[in-house]
Amino acid sequence: MGKVVVIFIHHNRHNRSQWNTIAKIQRNFSVFSLQIHSNCPMPKSNSARSLASFPKNFWTAISMEFFERGSYYGVMSVLSVYLVLSKSDGGLGFSKESVGVIKSTITPLLYFLPILSGAIGDRFGYRKVLFFAFFTMSLGYWFAGFSTTYVTVFSSLILVALGAGFFKPMISGTIARVTDVSNSSLGFGIYYWSINLGAFLVPLILVPYLKSISYHYIFFMAAIGTGWLLLLNYMVYQEPTGTRAVKSLKQVFTEMVTVLRDFRFILMIVIYSGFWIMYFQVYDSVLWYLGEKVDMTGFNNLVNGILSLFLDHPSWKFDAEHVTVMNAGAIILLQLLVSSIVRNTKALPTMIFGISLGSIGMGMLAISPSGWIFLASMFVFTLGEMIAHPKFIAYVGLIAPQDKKALYQGWSFMYGVIGSGVGGILGAALYVRFVEKMNQPSLLWLTFSMIGVFTIIGLLLFNRFLAPRK
């Protein structure tokens, strides 16, 4: 029986050699990949450069990915702001602590569910699972658009997370089966690039217009964006052919126990999760800080000055959704360059350098509520993320037992479960304490920056005393 490899790539961008390695894995195993925020550019390929080499089912899967991720990031780019915004301003008026609980529930589900849904898809077929995923997501977004109470919103978002968790492995699994040795690297590059494109375009173009009418319309947009995929799945998508490695849920849980019993590996994941506790602030506390404390007047005037060359009296302003736009846009523009620079560097030192940049970026927010400082800090943090995470994947391969490399790579996604599970609640609690009660936002960002520093120290100690010597 073939093995099932679950590769969770969160903002993971690979250079050319890394793409070729992953392509080899994808051709020999059943591969499922989760991407919560986005985000790989399209790499160059030595072979099959022509887009005509891909079958119709490939482009169908790419279209599904673009619309699903665009819907998801459109909602997530403003969700935490909408939930805490006062009812008079069009929000729901929830407390930040209660929103932290929501985010610390739905995001870990998005990381964990694909490893189960991948096995279900292999057994019952991708097309059937996609019907379930699109129906569940669309229903969740639709209910969320009408919901005004905490329980109904929470329940609706769990439906969204359930659908998204079942969706992701089906698409990456499809692409793995409709590509071959000549075009799989390019194919998966297009796949991740489509995620970036959705995360960039929808928050940039649709979200500002829809929220100017009502935040509810953002959820309705997402419901339509995922709901119409039911028709695409029924009329166009075809069940991929070829041998599937059918893995039972019992096997999945047996492998989970095997990994969880490896104390050193779990400790490394826990340490690395510190970086992702910082990262998940970008969708919660950073957005609250932007709306309540940061003065973007200077940047807004600059952009409107440029727009005035083409429009009469423009009134554009930088808002919460543009943080997601910045992140995806920076990755589209810079990841190939960053990957080429760090292509031949050692995994751990490069990881630490990336985490250091992330920590500096988070700490920069403590300097001033200036809009320019905010923009610079977000750019530095994104740059650190682009550098650190691909090398984390490489580092897992270095420390994993020789006969269990694929298994350990598959379960390395636990950093996202821990980081988002802790980050949502912790970020909300610290924001209320330091910003709202003490009026000392600098303490909030210095605290998260220090979490990054402790992550670096922890990785150095782990590598010195606990990492296997090979």
HELIX and SHEET records of a PDB file:
HELIX    1   1 ARG A   16  ASN A   28  1                                  13    
HELIX    2   2 LEU A   51  SER A   53  5                                   3    
HELIX    3   3 LYS A   56  MET A   76  1                                  21    
HELIX    4   4 LEU A   79  VAL A   84  1                                   6    
HELIX    5   5 LYS A   87  ASP A   89  5                                   3    
HELIX    6   6 LYS A   96  PHE A  124  1                                  29    
HELIX    7   7 TYR A  126  PHE A  146  1                                  21    
HELIX    8   8 TYR A  150  VAL A  178  1                                  29    
HELIX    9   9 SER A  184  LEU A  201  1                                  18    
HELIX   10  10 VAL A  202  LEU A  206  3                                   5    
HELIX   11  11 VAL A  207  ILE A  213  1                                   7    
HELIX   12  12 HIS A  216  GLY A  227  1                                  12    
HELIX   13  13 LEU A  229  MET A  235  1                                   7    
HELIX   14  14 LEU A  249  LEU A  260  1                                  12    
HELIX   15  15 PHE A  263  TYR A  279  1                                  17    
HELIX   16  16 PHE A  280  TYR A  283  5                                   4    
HELIX   17  17 SER A  285  GLU A  292  1                                   8    
HELIX   18  18 THR A  297  LEU A  307  1                                  11    
HELIX   19  19 GLU A  321  ILE A  341  1                                  21    
HELIX   20  20 ALA A  347  MET A  364  1                                  18    
HELIX   21  21 GLY A  371  ILE A  399  1                                  29    
HELIX   22  22 GLN A  402  LYS A  404  5                                   3    
HELIX   23  23 LYS A  405  TRP A  411  1                                   7    
HELIX   24  24 MET A  414  LEU A  430  1                                  17    
HELIX   25  25 TYR A  431  LYS A  437  3                                   7    
HELIX   26  26 PRO A  441  PHE A  465  1                                  25    
SHEET    1   A 2 VAL A   4  PHE A   8  0                                        
SHEET    2   A 2 SER A  30  LEU A  34  1                                        
END                                                                             
